[in-house]
């Protein structure tokens, strides 16, 4: 049996096996290798097709009997197939990035392109910019002549591509740079796909800039590699279907809304309907603090509760494929929006204020619920992707959310 798979050093978080199996390669597997084992592995005679990732994209080049034009152009190899004699190295990252940029409506032609990072990932970005006719290409590194200390001299950049791991899980929320400092910017790309929306991409979103994360690149390069494995066309026709399925599997469903609006009940219905894990932020706060929410408010006040809420929201927001139910006041901190939006679609559950449950909710009992609603309504609207009037059964509300989710995410 021929070997198909991904070779690298640490592959526990890779999506490659799932993608290639969706492309029809059922035998595809993850193959972790230490550097000293690389040469011996590539000398095997039962290799059917391999992908290559960090840190071996350059190391495998001298081990290939020949290099395709794509590999020579980029300066690295991410796909290997048998040739006669030996192996032939290709680079499909170039196609993957071109696909992602084209899909997002981002043109490099005639533009000044700023590439963040000088490692292996930046090579495909540089090649794409050259091929597509960029007017100027600047590669930013930590210690080169163009670096993060003097990056302001390139404030006229028109396209910015992040080819670094800055902002990638588990270091969510780190902003590599702010696109607002580049007034001529017409588009941004981030090769990171976990989280789906890095701080860099979320900032671009607030500015209304065309943008893409790294998931379209990942799927497109895999499809191009699969065609090299089989020698047949057709894998690229599946890119959008696979991309939709991945996004729907990765994206969280987030429920926000006033205390007592039915978020918890609807969330439980959604979890049962979809088979997704359920996270209730209030329950996580109680578990972490070892006492009830009422006791936290009584003993330490709202500020302590909000701090605990931010901590648990940050933890939950890093998850993928979950149902996340928030507390009514989660919208009072803008930090919580970034934590929830990075991997989630946010549903604002609305309900007639006279029907809101108050029992066990300290602020609902202690204050004027109408005043609270007036204060929070614009905050809910700022957080939401869509609002849902919860005036039917919880099951019907859950069905409506799930239907919208499937119609909206990944398309």
KERO-63411 format. One line per field, with one value per residue (C-alpha): x, z, y; residue number from 0; chain. Coordinates in Angstrom, 2 decimals. Layout:
N
xx: (X,...)
zz: (Z,...)
yy: (Y,...)
num: (NUM,...)
chaine: (A,...)
# end
This chain:
411
xx: (0.00,1.33,1.88,-0.06,0.17,1.64,5.18,6.26,7.54,4.41,1.08,-1.50,-3.51,-3.40,-6.60,-4.85,-6.07,-9.69,-9.37,-7.66,-10.15,-12.92,-11.01,-11.10,-7.73,-8.89,-5.35,-4.00,-2.34,-0.20,3.47,5.57,9.31,12.37,14.99,17.35,14.59,13.64,16.18,15.58,11.82,12.02,14.16,11.19,9.88,6.23,5.53,2.37,2.17,3.23,2.60,5.34,4.98,7.08,10.01,10.87,9.68,13.22,14.97,13.31,14.44,17.89,16.27,14.09,15.42,13.71,11.81,8.75,8.61,6.33,8.89,11.76,9.69,8.68,11.90,10.28,8.42,5.09,4.08,6.09,5.14,7.08,9.00,11.54,13.92,13.24,10.82,9.58,8.95,6.12,4.67,0.88,0.91,1.33,-1.90,-3.63,-2.76,-3.68,-7.04,-7.70,-6.80,-8.89,-11.82,-11.68,-11.44,-7.91,-5.69,-1.90,-1.46,0.13,-0.02,2.57,2.47,3.67,4.53,4.84,7.42,10.48,10.13,8.96,5.33,6.34,7.97,4.62,3.35,6.40,6.07,2.34,3.07,5.75,3.58,0.54,2.56,2.86,4.35,6.54,7.14,8.39,9.18,9.09,11.26,12.22,15.83,16.18,16.44,12.63,11.41,8.64,10.49,10.65,7.51,5.87,7.93,5.76,2.48,1.55,1.23,-1.92,-2.09,-0.83,-0.22,0.50,2.82,3.77,2.14,1.39,-2.23,-2.51,-4.00,-3.15,-1.94,-5.34,-5.96,-2.41,-2.48,0.60,-0.17,-3.16,-4.38,-5.71,-2.09,-2.04,-4.56,-4.07,-4.69,-7.16,-7.04,-5.45,-4.71,-3.79,-2.40,-3.64,-6.89,-7.11,-8.77,-10.89,-10.66,-7.39,-7.17,-5.56,-8.54,-11.10,-9.47,-9.62,-13.28,-14.09,-12.47,-14.54,-11.48,-11.57,-9.89,-9.20,-8.08,-5.86,-8.54,-9.26,-5.51,-5.26,-8.08,-7.06,-3.44,-4.63,-6.87,-3.99,-1.78,-4.44,-4.48,-0.72,-1.14,-3.68,-2.65,-6.31,-8.28,-11.40,-10.22,-10.30,-14.00,-14.56,-12.79,-15.85,-17.88,-15.03,-14.41,-18.09,-18.12,-14.94,-16.21,-19.51,-17.68,-15.26,-17.58,-19.21,-22.85,-22.96,-26.13,-26.38,-29.36,-31.04,-31.13,-34.11,-34.59,-34.25,-30.62,-29.86,-32.95,-32.42,-28.74,-29.59,-32.01,-29.29,-26.75,-29.17,-30.18,-26.62,-24.59,-22.29,-20.78,-22.48,-20.61,-22.59,-20.37,-22.24,-21.82,-18.11,-17.79,-19.49,-17.23,-14.07,-15.01,-16.44,-19.49,-22.76,-23.16,-25.36,-22.54,-19.95,-22.09,-22.88,-19.31,-17.16,-19.44,-20.08,-16.51,-15.17,-17.92,-17.15,-13.47,-14.34,-16.75,-14.02,-11.68,-14.20,-15.39,-11.79,-11.39,-14.68,-14.08,-10.95,-13.02,-14.34,-17.65,-19.41,-22.68,-21.77,-24.39,-23.36,-24.60,-26.80,-24.05,-21.33,-21.80,-20.61,-16.99,-15.75,-13.05,-15.78,-16.85,-13.41,-13.27,-16.67,-16.46,-13.06,-14.58,-18.31,-21.57,-23.43,-27.20,-29.02,-32.02,-34.77,-37.88,-40.67,-39.28,-42.41,-41.70,-38.08,-37.33,-35.81,-35.31,-31.65,-30.44,-29.00,-29.10,-32.59,-33.86,-31.95,-32.48,-34.89,-35.12,-36.45,-33.47,-31.09,-32.68,-32.36,-28.68,-27.84,-29.93,-27.42,-24.62,-26.46,-26.93,-23.20,-22.30,-24.90,-24.58,-28.32,-31.24,-33.88,-37.24,-37.80,-41.60,-42.18,-40.98,-37.28,-37.13,-38.49,-35.98,-33.16,-34.35,-34.39,-30.85,-29.51,-31.16,-29.66,-26.26,-26.17,-27.33,-24.90,-21.62,-19.16,-21.00)
zz: (0.00,-0.94,1.71,1.55,4.25,5.79,7.13,9.76,13.30,15.31,13.62,16.38,15.27,11.52,9.45,6.47,7.05,7.28,4.13,2.04,3.12,1.95,-1.34,-1.60,-0.14,2.61,3.40,4.14,7.56,9.72,9.90,12.58,11.92,13.79,11.58,11.59,10.23,7.26,4.71,5.45,5.21,1.79,0.52,0.87,-2.35,-1.27,-1.25,-3.15,-2.28,0.60,1.87,3.79,6.58,9.22,9.58,6.50,3.47,2.58,4.03,1.58,-1.51,-1.86,-1.18,-4.31,-7.63,-9.40,-8.59,-10.39,-11.54,-8.60,-6.06,-7.74,-7.98,-4.31,-2.94,-0.90,-1.29,0.28,-1.99,-3.07,-5.62,-7.11,-10.32,-12.28,-10.65,-7.09,-6.02,-7.49,-5.26,-5.96,-4.16,-4.03,-1.33,-4.16,-5.80,-2.41,-1.59,-5.07,-4.70,-1.29,-2.48,-5.62,-3.60,-1.29,-4.18,-3.26,-6.21,-5.96,-9.47,-9.42,-5.61,-2.93,-0.99,2.59,3.71,7.46,8.22,6.40,7.14,4.91,4.79,3.36,0.32,-1.26,-0.59,-2.25,-5.28,-5.58,-5.49,-8.16,-10.45,-10.06,-10.91,-7.62,-7.99,-4.92,-2.47,1.07,3.43,7.10,9.51,13.13,12.44,8.71,7.07,6.91,10.40,12.87,14.32,11.02,9.40,9.46,6.43,4.50,5.53,1.83,1.59,-0.27,0.55,3.79,4.13,7.53,7.05,10.74,13.56,15.54,16.72,16.21,18.93,21.80,21.55,20.45,20.45,19.70,17.04,14.81,13.43,12.94,9.35,10.33,10.18,6.44,4.88,1.33,2.32,0.01,1.46,4.05,4.20,7.18,6.66,10.14,10.30,14.06,15.19,12.13,12.77,14.21,15.89,12.64,10.56,13.03,12.88,9.08,9.37,11.37,8.58,5.92,4.12,1.89,3.85,4.02,6.69,5.97,5.62,1.89,1.23,3.24,1.39,-2.06,-1.70,-0.52,-3.57,-5.90,-4.07,-4.39,-8.15,-8.19,-6.10,-8.48,-11.76,-12.31,-12.33,-10.31,-6.72,-7.11,-7.89,-4.29,-2.62,-1.78,-0.46,1.82,2.93,3.84,5.82,7.69,8.57,9.80,11.90,13.37,13.96,17.37,17.85,20.42,22.29,23.89,25.24,28.32,31.53,31.41,27.63,27.25,26.13,28.34,27.32,23.63,23.99,25.43,22.57,20.08,21.75,21.65,18.06,16.71,19.00,19.77,23.23,25.29,27.32,29.73,30.75,34.02,34.99,34.16,36.43,39.28,38.74,38.64,41.64,43.72,44.71,43.28,41.19,43.90,46.42,44.09,43.71,47.44,48.63,45.98,43.79,40.07,39.10,40.38,38.56,35.30,35.62,36.06,33.15,30.87,31.87,31.15,27.94,26.69,27.39,25.73,22.72,21.78,21.30,17.96,17.08,20.38,21.53,23.90,26.17,27.72,30.67,30.06,30.86,28.68,26.27,28.89,28.01,24.44,25.12,25.20,21.67,20.27,22.26,20.97,17.40,16.63,16.20,16.37,14.87,17.48,17.94,20.01,21.65,22.09,24.21,25.46,28.58,30.58,30.03,31.24,34.13,37.15,39.69,40.57,38.62,41.03,38.72,37.44,41.01,42.36,39.61,37.07,34.30,31.83,32.45,32.09,28.76,27.47,28.46,26.99,23.83,21.70,23.07,22.04,18.58,18.35,19.26,17.18,13.75,13.77,16.18,16.90,18.54,21.01,21.00,20.22,21.79,22.62,20.06,17.33,18.28,18.11,14.71,13.39,14.61,13.18,9.83,9.66,10.70,7.92,5.36,6.45,7.58,4.90,1.96)
yy: (0.00,3.43,6.10,9.36,11.98,15.10,15.12,17.60,17.71,18.57,17.87,17.47,20.51,19.82,19.71,18.09,14.54,15.67,17.77,15.10,12.46,14.79,14.99,11.20,10.17,7.81,6.58,10.07,10.32,12.58,11.55,13.23,12.99,14.17,15.88,12.90,10.64,12.85,11.61,7.93,8.34,10.00,7.11,4.75,3.26,3.15,6.89,7.76,11.46,13.68,17.15,18.91,21.44,23.21,22.85,20.79,22.80,23.81,20.78,18.40,20.32,18.70,15.30,15.59,14.32,17.20,20.38,21.66,25.28,26.15,24.91,26.74,29.92,29.91,28.46,25.73,22.44,21.52,18.62,15.58,12.93,10.03,10.65,8.63,8.40,9.56,12.27,15.52,18.55,20.98,24.00,24.30,27.02,29.51,28.38,28.27,31.88,33.09,31.33,32.91,36.41,36.08,34.74,37.78,40.23,41.31,42.25,42.52,43.90,47.33,47.46,47.98,44.70,44.45,40.91,40.40,37.72,36.42,32.71,29.89,31.05,34.42,32.81,31.93,35.46,37.00,34.69,35.49,39.22,38.86,36.73,39.00,42.11,43.95,47.42,47.02,44.17,44.78,41.91,42.88,40.88,41.34,42.32,43.05,46.47,46.62,45.78,46.51,49.49,51.36,49.94,53.38,54.35,51.91,53.53,53.68,49.88,48.83,45.12,43.57,39.82,38.28,35.31,35.06,33.05,36.24,36.05,32.29,30.10,29.90,33.51,34.80,38.51,39.67,42.38,42.27,45.73,47.99,48.42,51.86,53.07,52.30,54.70,53.38,49.77,48.01,44.49,42.22,38.51,36.37,32.86,31.89,29.91,29.29,31.47,32.09,35.83,37.06,40.45,41.65,40.49,41.80,45.22,45.09,44.13,47.27,49.29,47.53,46.17,43.07,40.28,36.57,34.17,31.18,28.51,29.04,28.84,25.62,23.90,25.14,24.05,20.63,20.26,21.16,18.65,15.95,16.43,15.90,12.72,11.21,12.78,13.64,16.89,17.53,18.02,21.80,21.59,20.49,23.43,25.50,22.56,21.47,25.04,25.45,22.21,23.16,26.62,25.25,22.69,25.23,28.19,28.56,29.53,32.33,33.35,36.79,38.70,40.11,38.05,35.72,35.89,32.12,31.79,28.79,26.83,27.58,26.70,23.30,22.66,23.60,21.32,18.39,19.14,19.49,17.26,20.17,20.70,23.41,26.02,28.19,31.12,31.71,28.06,28.28,31.32,29.45,26.44,28.55,30.70,27.86,29.90,31.17,34.29,35.77,35.28,36.81,39.92,40.09,39.54,41.21,43.29,43.50,44.45,41.13,39.25,41.07,40.19,36.52,36.80,38.19,35.37,32.62,34.28,34.40,30.68,29.72,31.95,30.01,26.84,25.65,24.03,24.81,26.33,29.18,30.75,34.06,36.08,39.09,41.59,40.09,43.00,45.51,44.71,45.21,42.61,40.01,40.87,40.06,36.83,35.69,37.00,35.45,31.99,32.57,33.79,35.83,35.57,38.18,36.50,39.10,38.69,40.94,42.62,41.78,38.07,38.11,35.75,37.60,34.83,34.20,37.24,39.82,42.84,42.06,41.87,44.85,47.38,48.72,46.13,48.68,50.98,48.02,47.14,50.72,50.73,47.34,47.23,49.20,47.00,43.83,45.32,46.09,42.50,40.67,39.15,38.61,39.12,36.50,37.21,34.37,34.35,30.68,27.44,26.97,24.17,26.44,29.14,26.59,25.38,28.96,29.59,26.34,26.98,30.47,29.13,26.55,29.11,31.83,30.25,29.21,30.71)
num: (0,1,2,3,4,5,6,7,8,9,10,11,12,13,14,15,16,17,18,19,20,21,22,23,24,25,26,27,28,29,30,31,32,33,34,35,36,37,38,39,40,41,42,43,44,45,46,47,48,49,50,51,52,53,54,55,56,57,58,59,60,61,62,63,64,65,66,67,68,69,70,71,72,73,74,75,76,77,78,79,80,81,82,83,84,85,86,87,88,89,90,91,92,93,94,95,96,97,98,99,100,101,102,103,104,105,106,107,108,109,110,111,112,113,114,115,116,117,118,119,120,121,122,123,124,125,126,127,128,129,130,131,132,133,134,135,136,137,138,139,140,141,142,143,144,145,146,147,148,149,150,151,152,153,154,155,156,157,158,159,160,161,162,163,164,165,166,167,168,169,170,171,172,173,174,175,176,177,178,179,180,181,182,183,184,185,186,187,188,189,190,191,192,193,194,195,196,197,198,199,200,201,202,203,204,205,206,207,208,209,210,211,212,213,214,215,216,217,218,219,220,221,222,223,224,225,226,227,228,229,230,231,232,233,234,235,236,237,238,239,240,241,242,243,244,245,246,247,248,249,250,251,252,253,254,255,256,257,258,259,260,261,262,263,264,265,266,267,268,269,270,271,272,273,274,275,276,277,278,279,280,281,282,283,284,285,286,287,288,289,290,291,292,293,294,295,296,297,298,299,300,301,302,303,304,305,306,307,308,309,310,311,312,313,314,315,316,317,318,319,320,321,322,323,324,325,326,327,328,329,330,331,332,333,334,335,336,337,338,339,340,341,342,343,344,345,346,347,348,349,350,351,352,353,354,355,356,357,358,359,360,361,362,363,364,365,366,367,368,369,370,371,372,373,374,375,376,377,378,379,380,381,382,383,384,385,386,387,388,389,390,391,392,393,394,395,396,397,398,399,400,401,402,403,404,405,406,407,408,409,410)
chaine: (A,A,A,A,A,A,A,A,A,A,A,A,A,A,A,A,A,A,A,A,A,A,A,A,A,A,A,A,A,A,A,A,A,A,A,A,A,A,A,A,A,A,A,A,A,A,A,A,A,A,A,A,A,A,A,A,A,A,A,A,A,A,A,A,A,A,A,A,A,A,A,A,A,A,A,A,A,A,A,A,A,A,A,A,A,A,A,A,A,A,A,A,A,A,A,A,A,A,A,A,A,A,A,A,A,A,A,A,A,A,A,A,A,A,A,A,A,A,A,A,A,A,A,A,A,A,A,A,A,A,A,A,A,A,A,A,A,A,A,A,A,A,A,A,A,A,A,A,A,A,A,A,A,A,A,A,A,A,A,A,A,A,A,A,A,A,A,A,A,A,A,A,A,A,A,A,A,A,A,A,A,A,A,A,A,A,A,A,A,A,A,A,A,A,A,A,A,A,A,A,A,A,A,A,A,A,A,A,A,A,A,A,A,A,A,A,A,A,A,A,A,A,A,A,A,A,A,A,A,A,A,A,A,A,A,A,A,A,A,A,A,A,A,A,A,A,A,A,A,A,A,A,A,A,A,A,A,A,A,A,A,A,A,A,A,A,A,A,A,A,A,A,A,A,A,A,A,A,A,A,A,A,A,A,A,A,A,A,A,A,A,A,A,A,A,A,A,A,A,A,A,A,A,A,A,A,A,A,A,A,A,A,A,A,A,A,A,A,A,A,A,A,A,A,A,A,A,A,A,A,A,A,A,A,A,A,A,A,A,A,A,A,A,A,A,A,A,A,A,A,A,A,A,A,A,A,A,A,A,A,A,A,A,A,A,A,A,A,A,A,A,A,A,A,A,A,A,A,A,A,A,A,A,A,A,A,A,A,A,A,A,A,A,A,A,A,A,A,A,A,A,A,A,A,A,A,A,A,A,A,A)
# end
